[in-house]
Structure formats: structure tokens, C-alpha cells
Amino acid sequence: MFYVVFYDITDSNLRQKVSSFLKSKGLRRVQLSVFVGEMNSSTLKDVRSGLSRLHRISQEGERFSIMIVPTTESLFSKRISIPDEDLDEDKIIW
């Protein structure tokens, strides 16, 4: 199944760990805090478990929110982007 993963994390170090973890699981960044990709049930379980471990090390009072939304690649391809362009990962500041 195709998934969209997006997050709101205030701690920069933890945010970087989440980003690296999602990339290691084969997900592709489409915005600074949004990743997409195919995951089978085993990979989804690993992603959920890994993100839960990262949540446990977050500091009290820091924002740590992640949503994993199932969709289809066909539906995702109908997204509307303004402006109409993909993210160039070389331009990511952090």
C-alpha cells in the first residue's frame, strides 16, 4: 500500500533522526516534513515501531506529532501542488 507520512516535530535533532529513519525505510521526501512511499505490512510495522521509539526519547513539552496516512499512488498523483513543482532535496537547509 502507498502511504503519506507527515510530522510536526520541534526538536531539530529528533526531527533529523525521523527524516533519516524514514529515508532508510525507502520513503521519499516530497516536502520538508512529508514523505511518501510503498510499504508492506511488515515495513509499516517497523516504521511504526521505530517512530514510537523516537517519540519515547522526545522531551516533555516538545511537539512530536506524526501521522501515517494510507492512500493509493493513483490518488496521490492527483495532488495539487502550489507552486507546481517537486521539492529539490539539495535546497533543504537543515
Number of C-alpha atoms within 10 A of each C-alpha: 12 17 21 21 18 19 18 13 19 14 13 10 12 17 19 13 13 20 19 12 16 21 15 11 15 14 21 17 21 16 14 15 15 19 20 24 20 18 18 11 9 9 13 16 12 14 18 15 12 14 16 12 11 16 17 10 9 17 11 8 7 10 14 18 11 18 13 16 11 15 15 13 15 9 9 13 8 8 9 9 8 7 6 8 9 11 12 11 11 6 7 9 6 8
